[in-house]
Amino acid sequence: MADGSYRFQQGAGHYFYQQQNQQAHQTRHPHQRNGSPVNNSRLAFNPSTDTPSPNRSPGTHSPAHNTYGMYGQNAHQQNQHVMLNGGPNRNRYQMQMNLGKPFQHQAHQHQTHHQNAQHHGDGGHSGHGGNFGNHQHNMSSGTLSNNAPHFTPNHLQNGTPSSVHSQPHKPNEHWQEQLRLASQSREMNLVHYHARSKVPGAGSAAGTKKEDDKGDRTRTIDGKDTGAWLWAALDFGGQGLKILAPALFNYCWLDKLYINNNKLTYLPPAIGRLRNLKELDLSNNELTDLPAEIGMLCNLRRLYLFYNQLEMLPYEVGSLYQLEMLGIEGNPLNEDLKSIIMENTSADLIRYLREQADVPEPPNDRPWVSLDETPVDITDQSRFLVLSYNILCEKYATQVTYGYTPSSALAWEHRREVVLGELRDRQPDIMCLQEIDQESYQEYFRAALAIDDYRGVFWPKSRAQTMAEKEAKFVDGCATFYKNSKYILLDKQLIEFARHAINRPDMKGEHDIFNRVMPRDDIAVATFLEDRATGARLIVVNVHIFWNPVFKDVKVVQVAILMEHIIALAEKYTKWPPCKDKELFRFSTGGKDGEEKAPMEPGPSMTYSSGADIPLVMCGDFNSTPDSGVYDLIAHGSLSNSHSDLANRNYGNFTRDGMTHPFQLKSSYANMGELAFTNYAPNFIGVIDYIWYSTNSLVNTGLLGEIDKDYLQRVPGFPNYHFPSDHLALQAEFVTKTRKEKKVVEADFGSQRDRRQQ
């Protein structure tokens, strides 16, 4: 994603190398949640007898409507949140929740404090930051250490802030705010048991979706309409619960969940499924520990654990990089651990846990999926492997964007080694890399992969042409590597979408071209290869499409320009002369025990009558999901000028006549129903990377499969120690179809003529 975790905000290798420690954090602005309504005569929810509906959104006619005991028949509408049995008076609700001006004033004061703290938080963390930077992960004989995954006093010997031992505690404003919230939480323990539910008002089914909603989709954090749920908060506070119903964790669209003032001794690991939560209150229970899956809740801003029995925190809490307030007062936590918050902020404790955590166990290898397709004259020489991988450019991999990733796992020195290890392990014949900068290509990957028989073609994004060499080397682009022993490079081309758009006569004068397409410097790299052994030729396209989800029209235009350019190149390549010098080795090579081995005998260059007949593979980060106009255009060969992604904008012939191309293209992973995701981050999990191939000339015979699902249960997002990018590497195996020459058969009707004459 270079394009950052903001790609969809409306939204593999298995190696470990020496880590480089670097620290970064960010401090947020805490908000408070105050008291609960005292008078509530509604029936309590009994988890042992009341079973929620299996549906995500129980409605008024659903069996779950009454069994939960919280979706009352007489609910009255108060915007989107209502107090059942608490009366419809909105002011009364605000008064009882203490959300009036005093709350706003305190929040403003505290926010100001954290703005100042954030100013000192980056770039070495100023002041206290250096105290956290000396931890090293222990390794012995290449084996990863796997200590207990919880923070205990024994872990405090190294890496603990020196101020913990050398200075008395000096509570700051952050800790004073924590004490205030803890005291407020304690006072709530004196009220009668009751439950509160924020649900839609009268006339709408509780928990139902809008009519235009399709599918069972999870909301993303920052605005993409993937659920449009009518309610997003649940409150079981003061209900006396001892267990939580499993169906609660199916409501993965929730952003607020209050389970305070109960009798819980155990929090189910399924809590990790509620990945959209921004506020979770577990105060005044009897919890003795937290599940490691709590680290999946990367979008939490407030986590209140006041007055439980927690003696330790799991290291996975370190993934909660957006946490503004971690409420720990009232727990028998180790004083050294507690002092980190007392003298600094919650963010410092979160960062400390993240950086001190041991490297987790790697996942199982991704399986190889063999596709059941009828082989067409398959020979070993006609097989080839293609890999596509957005490796996450160094300059985009910041702690601000990927705050859930330990600094040592985010360090480029570590990540590039993991990327290189995977490329060497996969051993593709052709690999297409996106988000690789000039310096990394020239000084690292090009030389390292040359040892493995690879040659490469690279172009940076267009902006590099206007920059000094010193700055241009950090501009990312697309690199295509190929096995030199297998392929000859016949031609290479750079495709700049903005330049081709502005030079089209039909688009001159179009404001949308100047304002939306021109400022984007995305590119594609096309290479024309010939197989030394078979003579078969192949067009390989490596592309990175613009990332921003607001610019769907730009993505469609970029792909339409790409397809037009490929059409022109393919027609040009039908006239490409035969390759006469294809021998790789001039001398015989040694075999086993000194046995001489004859050099490979190259085959004649194939010819093609039309551009669509030349095998075509198109790889890249298209930043477009399977329901997009980009996908439709490539897969179906055409796109209407009225497609919604174009948003009634003007792009010359594209929006006047529509878009078409003659290639019969299919996503290779569509043969297994597409992967569950190719991009994995807390605020977006989806498919945006593809390997397309021409079905008339190639057969897809195998694919690199899914990631171990059990491993993902505790991984909130990539990159991490085992996956160096937020994207997955895709790999597909193809076989070139053998063309059958048409034989001219002369008909012989002689004997029939003789019979007629008789």
Secondary structure, DSSP 8 states (H G I E B T S, - for coil): -TT-TTTT-----------------------------S--------TTT----SSSS--TTSTHHHHTS-S-TT---STT---TTS-S-HHHHHHHTT-SHHHHHHHHHHHHHHHHHHHTTSSS-GGGGGGG------EETTEE----SB--GGGGGSSS-THHHHS-----HHHHHHHHHHHHHHHHTTS----EE----TTS-TT-B-TT--SS----TTS--S--BS--EEE-TTS--SS--GGGGG-TT-SEEE--SS--S---GGGGG-TT-SEEE--SS------GGGGG-TT-SEEE--SS-----BGGGGG-TT-SEEE-TTS---HHHHHHHHHS-HHHHHHHHHHH-----------EEE-----SS--GGGEEEEEEEE---GGG--TTTSTTS-HHHH-HHHHHHHHHHHHHHH--SEEEEEEEEHHHIIIIIHHHHHTTTEEEEEEE-GGGGGS-HHHHTT-EEEEEEEETTTEEEEEEEEEEHHHHHHT-GGGTT-HHIIIIITT---EEEEEEEEETTT--EEEEEEEE----GGGHHHHHHHHHHHHHHHHHHHHHHTT--------S-SS-EE-GGG-EE-----------SSGGGS-EEEEEE----TTSHHHHHHHHSEE-TT-GGGTT---THHHHH-EE----EEEGGGGGT--S-SEEETTEEE--EEEEEETTTEEEEEEE----HHHHTT--SS-SSS--SSB--EEEEEEE-------------HHHHHHHH-
